[in-house]
Amino acid sequence: MSSRHMTITTSLLVTASFSAALFLSGTAGAEDQGPGSSKGGKAVDKAPAGVGLTTLLTERISVDNNSKKTRITATVKNGGSKESGRIRLLVVGFDGLTVKNVEGCSPLAGKELPEGSNSGFSCAVGSLAAGASTSYAVDATYDLSKAGKICLPVQTADGATTFWQQGPVPFGTTNPSPDAPATPLLLGTDNQPAGPGRDELARTGPAAQRAVLGAAAASMVTAGAAALWWVSRRQAGPRRG
């Protein structure tokens, strides 16, 4: 084989291998959770004059279909013109959403949990200055075979008065992704479970993802081998009888 033909065929195989590597590496990356939202929030008891307490939740979350783990950001904000006084934020899970930990906060005992909830944490916010806010990282699990809700009440430090309550507001999707490594969920959307019998998601995760990506990479390498065979045929020319 001439050096010219060797250069062409080698470059074809290198291109196919590079494309496969690019495909594999392009699947990694963190999903942008988007801006916070006060969807599902409402004022309850009247706050002191000049105090405007609200909460914000992550607009989008991504649930690992294998571990069921997810992370949510919960924010409490004083949009008023005066300091809030000592307050606390509760982070409470319902149905398929279970709150496992809230950074810097204490778990609620069983008798302290709101009716119908499965988990909750209490965050001692202290006093928020006018225009100030503070955020908490919420570790949770989400059972994608169920609906899942979260609730953020903002109360006086002793829990006697509730100024604001967001939720229970659902996270969910109307377009589940049972064969993907993770399922994205949107705040304020009722979850529509998917999978066998629409009861559970098919088991997925790194192994399943590797199988799919491996098949795609193999097909690209095969395409490169086919190109090598085609160029070899052209070099050899037609056979003489």
PyMOL commands that set and color helices and strands:
alter all, ss='L'
color gray80, all
select helices_A, chain A and resi 3-25+110-112+196-198+206-236
alter helices_A, ss='H'
color red, helices_A
select strands_A, chain A and resi 36-37+41-43+53-58+60-64+69-78+86-95+97-102+106-107+117-127+133-142+148-156+162-172+182-187
alter strands_A, ss='S'
color yellow, strands_A
deselect
rebuild
show_as cartoon
